Amino acid sequence: MRFVRRLIPHQSSHLLRTIAAREGWLIESPDALRAGFGGAAASIELGTVDGPRDAIAQLQRYQLTGHDGPAGTGIVAFGSLPFDRDASAHLDVARYCVTQIKNGPTWLTTLEGADDVEQQLAHVAPADQETQDVRSITFQPTPERYAHNVALAVEILRRKEIDKVVLARAVLGSVPEPIDAASVAQRLHHREPACTVYSMPTSDARRFVGASPELLARREGTDILCFPLAGTIALPSNVEPDDYQNWLLGSTKNLHEHAVLVDDLVTTLSQYYDDINADATPSIVSLRTIAHLGTRIRGHATRGNAPDALEVLRLLHPTAAVGGIPHRGAYELICRLEQHDRGHYAGPVGWLDANADGEWWIGIRGVLLAGTEFEAWAGAGIVSESDPIAEREETRVKLAVALSSILTDQV
């Protein structure tokens, strides 16, 4: 199988976002829009996250001709992986892959002999579906039960059995008309410009669309960048956010929750990277209705080969941002209290290329779509100082971010 990479004129971001979100693979960060479409030229079975490790070798078997280009512009495999490490997953190589760098060039990689990309974009139906009224709604668990689960977890945390656990809850529902994933993605891009908008097909024949603020890992050669988030406050509308953000920066509970996450990531990365540099203090990541504590962690490998993008995924997922510490104990508590499979929620979404580079975001603030039905999740980091009612309200605010992209009224 042969692919061709070349530079092309700048394309309409709106059209690229629409076609990729609706029927392909979309990863659009503030720095670059990466759109795969035209169907899958190839699929790579990963098995479980800890399964076979030859995905990159498979990509390298395909031939690439044309211009040289930076990471992520050649033969790229996209995927949305489940939260559960024991669940099977696969990656797809799109027939067309456009990478449009902000204020930079546009790269196109296609299967040899494919039609011009302009022909693919010329017939894209507009993404103009409005939000809809909810027809049915189910909470799993109920808000009251979720708060009770948090209280149970806090008791366990106070006994020092685990240090942190992330408990999540879901909203499942339906609307009158089939939901257009492209319209959801356009709405999220407009509302959350600081986030990475993603749209991916899932292993259970749904589509996962969201706007993630959290970079799990970006691997480029011997360098790695992680940007974990933990510690949250809601930002009321029509109010200056400074006081709320300052409170977050001084919150003992939120700083503890964040420090547990950062320390765990630094410890893990230090096994493979010689030079690890983490911000001395967390910064504020301010979104439309919510703010988080975030810390950039950079690593550089000077001894031997750096882990490839898929190995990085195996090392880090799930982080304490969506699982907990220690990992096994937290995961067992999640299974016991949530009693509902997370599926693709909080799993990695992203890409890797034939050079072993890649970028993975945590699949949060999204909705899983199938016709008229939707499913959205939100979680909160629980530590020994957590308040059950406050954590329930945090998940309500996070759910509203995703649900507002499909529903006219809040639930």
MOQUI-V892308 format. One line per field, one symbol per residue. ss: DSSP state (H for helix, E for strand, L for the rest). phi: phi as a letter, one per 40 degrees, with the letter a starting at -180 (. if undefined). burial: 1 if it has 9 or more other ideal C-beta (glycine too) atoms within 8 Angstrom, else 0. A space follows every 50 residues. Layout:
ss = ???
phi = ???
burial = ???
This chain:
ss = LEEEEEEELLLLHHHHHHHHHHHLEEEELLLEEEEEEEEEEEEEEEELLL LLLLHHHHHHHLEEEELLLLLLLLLEEEEELLLLLLLLEEEEEEEEEEEE ELLLLEEEEEELLLLLHHHHHHLLLLLLLLLELEEEEEEELLHHHHHHHH HHHHHHHHLLLLLEEEEEEEEEEEELLLLLHHHHHHHHHHHLLLLEEEEE ELLLLLEEEEEELLEEEEEELLEEEEEEEEEEEELLLLLLLHHHHHHHHL LHHHHHHHHHHHHHHHHHHLLLLLEEEELLLLEEEELLLEEEEEEEEEEE LLLLLLLLHHHHHHHHLLLLLLLEELHHHHHHHHHHHHLLLLLLLLLEEE EEELLLLEEEEELLLEEEEELLEEEEEEEEEELLLLLHHHHHHHHHHHHH HHHLLLELLLL
phi = .bbbbacbcdbcccccccccccbbbbbbcccabbbbaggccabbccgcdc cdbbccdccccccbbhccacdgbbcbbbabbcccccccaabbbccbbbbb ccfacbbbbbcdgcccccccccbccccbcccbccbaabbbccdccccccc cccccccccgcbcaabbbabbbaabcbdcccccccccccccbcccccbab cbcbgbbbbabccbccabbbgcbbbbbcbagaacbccgbccdcccccccb cdccccdccdccdccccccccbbcbbbbdcbcbcbbbcbabbcbbcbbbb cbbgccdccccddccbcccccbbibccccccccdccccfaccgccgccbi aabccgciabbccbfbbcbagcbaabbabbcbbcccbdcccccccccccc cccccbbcbcb
burial = 01111001001000111111110111111001111111001001010110 00001100100101000000011111111111100011111111111111 10000111111000001001100100100001010000101010011111 11110110000111111111111010001111111111101100111111 11100111111111111110001111111111111000001001101110 10111111011101110110011001010001111010111111111111 10000111111111111111111110101110110011000111111111 11110111111111111110011111111111100101001111111111 11111110000
